[in-house]
Amino acid sequence: MPRSEHHVERHLAAIFAADVEGYSRLMNRDEVGTLHDLTRRRALMDDLIAQHRGRIANTAGDSVLAEFPSVVDAVQCAVEVQNAIAHVNAEAPSSSGLRFRIGVHVGDVIARGGDIFGDGVNVAARLQVLAQAGGICISRDAHRHVQKALPLTYTDLGPQVVKNIAEPIDALSIRVEENDARDDPAAMLSRPLALPDRPSIGVLPFTNMSSDPEQDYIADGIVEEIIAALSRVRSFFVVARNSTFTYKGRAVDVRQVSRELGVRYVLEGSLRKSGRRLRVTAQLIDGTDGSHIWGDRFDGEIEDIFDVQDRMTEAIVGAIQPSIRSSEIARARRKRPDSLDAYDCVMRAFPIVWSNDPDTASLGLSLLERAMTFDPSYALAKSLASWCYAQRVAYLRSADPKEDMRRALSLAEEAARLDSDDPLVLTTLGAAYTLARKLDVAAVLIEKALLLDPNLAWAWHRSGWLHVYLDKGDVAIDHFQRCLRLTPLDPMRFNALIGIGAAHFQAGRYEQAAEWAERGLIEQPAAIWAHRILAAAAAQAGRLDRARASVAILREAFPDVSVTQLLGIIPASPEYLGRFGEGLRRAGLPD
């Protein structure tokens, strides 16, 4: 007998759930145009679902629910759908630019009359809500099936508490970038920053209300520790210190800060120190409308500074997302130094160790060496000092590259033995191993750092350079772009732009490589070391005049520089180094 349309059966399926971001708003603005655009994009989506053996089960308005016999098919379809829609949006800028959010899960479903229901469907729908506009979010179960078959760039979002689901969903995102962002520096850097689909926050420098301006570093240290702790709360999006500190000493409108950083919440505060007593005040503002969310005052002795930081962090997290467990907040705390004098030195050094000026960077290293004298077990001091030595080699400043690399690796390894769960410490060790050509070890370390702190912009930055040297240029570009989103106003942004240039060089796109390297040098002309990338790329692109001009700048600053020397400090593959050396020779650099 034929089955009734009310017959119910259960089976395992890969579930694909999609909807349009901001659909109601778009309909209110232009109903006819939005429906026209939706029809065109739905036709693309429906065709791709069919091509990947999917079946559309339920539709309503802008929503689509489909099932696939294979999770690989479902995720591959999601990627192709987002790429196809991004291409259509780029070709039709006058249209509404509909962007879909897609969630993919594998689980048990109930089928009845062609429709599907059940927990598997509910989870896929919640993942869709977690996805960014134009992006994809998948469950941990789905990821287990696709991670080897589909070498995409996955970002672990950790457990996500969602509506009407009892247990948190362990989620990962797949970010699909528009094509013009990879090829055109101006297009990427001028694009407005959309608010992330999770709580997002920027912590502004606290005002020093004490009579002594030399106490600024105490206020800066409190902010640095709060940022470090908040960034390790996996469900938050936290802008890096280097961007928020560009507002130091400026009177700002938090709504403008919200737009410039692409965050919803802005934390601001002040510190007053009298003798050994500290008073810290802080307030959390919703930057989208300027409304006050939370404010409080924290008092303590200078010796209690870490306790004050912890209490503030817990209060901020509680104000934004009360459901976050206290154990997660406790996990986010960085190991404390035994000496406040050591802590003082590190906080004074922190903003200057990244400097492009050799003398300023050397001052930072001197402070870190004092910190290590005060407290030989202070992992953060050793880690930052390691980077100072590594920078000397990478930036062509070193009088003894072998000794500086030995010192960089030794300090980074000591730091990791002291604190193997600090993401910055792990990233620094990964950077040292990268320069030492131990790329497989570096990859494991940086992957762990990002697992612990997905908001650590510097880890994404170092992962970008690592993937250049692993001959994975497109992955490198994605990671550099993640870094730039987490720290859009960072003075070190130029380095990521140059890194994108190096990634394009790896991929054989020499014209784009030269354009990105030039953009980085426009932002930071003192980064003369980067002319090696610009020279090689311009020469390979046939722009010999530009390439020779870069070599002239390079040789004026470093008279003894040679192709052999540069190839000796770049930890890339033989194939990459062959093309790189060929470009430098064409540009006129002697062997």
Summary of the structure (lengths in Angstrom):
residues: 591
radius of gyration: 25.6
end to end distance: 83.3
largest distance: 89.4
contacts: 2096
relative contact order: 0.06
helix: 55%
strand: 16%
